[in-house]
Amino acid sequence: MQVKVRLHNPRRDLEIEGPITIINLLARLDLNREAVLVVRDGELVPGDEALLDDDSIEIRPVISGGSL
């Protein structure tokens, strides 16, 4: 089994061999940690967290906006 990764913008699904840390996963995907949120089971996952086989995560772009 592998870690299931759903990326948004553009939307695509990947499978990555685990275990792998969030930081290493994002580096492999050439994504900036400060520009994305990593979510597992509805909760944010810290960068040093290890993902194991059978984990399923979403990587979402950080969206900011609004007015002061």
N, C-alpha and C positions, 0 to 999 in steps of 0.2 A: 504494500500500500504506500501511498505518497501523500504529501501535504497538498490539499486542494486550495488553489489560490484564485480568487475572482478579482480581476482588475476592472476598475471603472475608468472611463474616459481615456482611450477607447475601451469599450467593454470586451473582455476576453477572459477565458478560463485556462489555467495552467495547472500542471501537476509537477511538484518539485520534490525530489527525494529528501526526506528528513533523516535525522534531526538537523535543524538549521536554525540559527538565531534570526530574529527579525532584521537586525543590522546587516547580517550576511545575505539574507534573502533580498533586501532592498538594493544592496550593492550589486548582486548578481543581475538584478532586473534594471540596473542603472537608474534607480529612483532616489530622490533626495528625501531623507527621513523627515525633514521639516516641511515638506510639501505634501505629505500623505498621512492618512490615518490608517492604522491597521486594527481591524476589528475581528474578534472571535467571540461567537455566542453573544453578540450585542454589547461587548465590553472592549474598551481600548486595550491593546497589548503593548507593554513596554518593549523598548528596543533590545534589551538584553535577554528577553524571554526566548526560550527554545521551543520551536515548533516540532512536533513529533508526527510520525506517520499517522494517518487518519485524522489529523487536525484539518479544519476547514476555516479559512480566513477570507476577509475582504480587504482590499486595499483601495481606499477612497481618497480622492484629491481633497486637500484642505480648501474650504471655500470661505472667504471672508468678504465682508461688505457691510453696508449700512451707512448710516450717517450719525454724526455726533450731535 
